[in-house]
Amino acid sequence: MVRAKTLFLVRHAKSSWKGPTLSDHARPLNKRGKRDVVLMGKRLVGLLESPELIVCSSATRAAVTARAIADAYEYSHDKIVFDDAIYGASLKRLIDLVRSFTERCDRVMLVGHNPGITEAFNCLSKLEVSNIPTCGVAVLHFDSDSWSDIAEGKGKIAHYDYPKRISN
């Protein structure tokens, strides 16, 4: 029996450009980003089963996004895996990361940045979007027992949502 894999691709929430002395890596969320991530977390909990693993960029804005979504799912912050390589990662690096996920987990959330998150979604699904907006969430199901077998175009879109879609 095939155990399907589910991949949540999450782009960090809207970040602040205040604080000109902060590095890009250290930029926090702005007011809208803080509001949007709580909203998206609540929506996800109402629609999708909790991820078993959250893997996140070490950038501040991504970490805050991951923690807020984790809070909505009552997922312990201590279990979030932070990976420096996600910040600025190429498409190849992100796909290699997905293929390396532990087989013990069937539902994994990857929290990162554009253009990588949008490129990964486009590569793995049969849909092409020009841009996953800030705090956007794209969820793909794969009919596969193994993350290592995840292939281009094989992801079935289970969910695609972003804050402005809700407010429009």
ABEGO torsion letter per residue (X at the ends): XBBBBBBBBBBBBBBBABGAABBAAABBBBAAAAAAAAAAAAAAAAABBBBABBBBBABAAAAAAAAAAAAAAGBBAAABBBBAAABGBBAAAAAAAAAABBAABABBBBBBBOAAAAAAAAAABABBBABBBBGBBBBBBBBBABAAABBBGABBBABBBBAAAAAX
